[in-house]
Every structure is written in structure tokens, then in C-alpha cells.
Amino acid sequence: MSAFDLFLQFLTLFQIYFVELRKLHQLLIEPISEWLPDNPEERVVFIPQGDLFFVPFPALQDESETHLIEQHTILTASSIQV
């Protein structure tokens, strides 16, 4: 495999990755977007469960390719403790 073929393969995977980030944003963030703060300094805390631990929440992109971390201060916690 040539360097050019590897580069094309990388570009394809890169494009797929960003498409998937947009899909995850549509699925996970858009339904709750009305409850997210308007002030980007306010914290948004995600407490993922199961496979959601693998979701890179700050990297999720909306339809305008803006990352979630650009709009909100994102924190991820492993659990809620009482």
C-alpha cells in the first residue's frame, strides 16, 4: 500500500468520524438543547452510563460543525455520590 493510499484511507476515516460526531450530537444533545445554559461559562455535567462512557462529549458537533466544547463548559463525572 502506497503512502497516497494510506492518506486516502485516513481521509475517509476522518470524514466518517466527523459524520458520526454529528449523528451523536443529533441523538444525544439536540433533544436536551433547550435546557442547556446560554452562558458558555456555565457548566454542563454529563454522567454517562455503560457505552456512553466512550462518547467524546466535548467533540460532538452540531450541523454547523461547532463543537459542544465551544458552546459550553463540559464536565464528565463517573457517578453521582450522595
matplotlib code that plots the C-alpha trace (Angstrom):
import matplotlib.pyplot as plt

x = [0.0, 1.4, 1.6, -1.0, -3.4, -2.8, -3.5, -6.8, -7.8, -7.0, -9.2, -12.0, -11.9, -11.6, -14.7, -16.6, -15.5, -16.9, -20.2, -20.6, -19.9, -22.7, -25.0, -24.3, -24.9, -28.3, -29.2, -27.8, -27.7, -30.4, -33.2, -32.0, -30.6, -33.4, -32.3, -28.6, -27.4, -26.9, -23.8, -20.8, -19.1, -21.9, -21.0, -22.8, -22.1, -22.6, -22.8, -22.6, -23.6, -22.4, -21.3, -21.9, -18.5, -16.9, -18.7, -16.3, -18.9, -16.7, -16.0, -19.6, -20.5, -23.8, -24.9, -22.7, -19.7, -19.4, -18.0, -20.0, -17.0, -17.1, -20.6, -20.5, -18.1, -18.3, -17.6, -17.9, -18.4, -18.3, -21.2, -23.3, -22.4, -24.7]
y = [0.0, 3.3, 6.4, 8.0, 5.1, 5.4, 9.1, 8.5, 5.9, 8.3, 11.0, 8.6, 7.5, 11.2, 12.1, 9.1, 10.2, 13.7, 12.4, 10.1, 13.0, 15.0, 12.0, 11.6, 15.3, 14.9, 11.9, 13.0, 16.8, 18.2, 16.6, 18.4, 21.6, 23.8, 23.0, 23.7, 27.1, 30.0, 31.2, 29.2, 29.7, 27.7, 24.0, 21.1, 17.9, 14.5, 11.4, 8.6, 5.1, 2.0, 2.5, 6.3, 6.4, 6.1, 9.2, 12.2, 14.7, 17.8, 16.8, 16.4, 18.7, 20.4, 20.9, 24.0, 21.9, 23.7, 21.5, 21.2, 22.4, 25.7, 26.4, 25.0, 24.2, 20.4, 18.1, 14.4, 12.5, 8.8, 8.7, 10.7, 10.2, 11.0]
z = [0.0, -1.0, 1.1, -1.0, -0.5, 3.3, 3.1, 1.3, 3.8, 6.6, 5.0, 4.6, 8.2, 9.3, 7.4, 8.8, 12.3, 11.9, 10.4, 13.5, 15.9, 14.2, 14.5, 18.2, 18.7, 17.0, 19.1, 22.5, 22.6, 20.4, 22.4, 25.6, 23.9, 25.2, 28.8, 28.2, 29.5, 27.1, 29.0, 27.8, 31.2, 33.0, 33.4, 31.7, 33.6, 31.8, 33.9, 31.3, 31.9, 30.0, 26.5, 26.8, 28.7, 25.3, 23.8, 23.5, 24.6, 24.1, 20.5, 19.4, 16.6, 15.6, 12.0, 11.6, 12.7, 16.0, 18.8, 22.0, 24.0, 22.0, 23.3, 26.9, 29.7, 29.7, 32.6, 32.8, 36.1, 36.6, 39.1, 41.4, 45.1, 47.9]

ax = plt.figure().add_subplot(projection="3d")
ax.plot(x, y, z, "-o")
ax.set_aspect("equal")
plt.show()
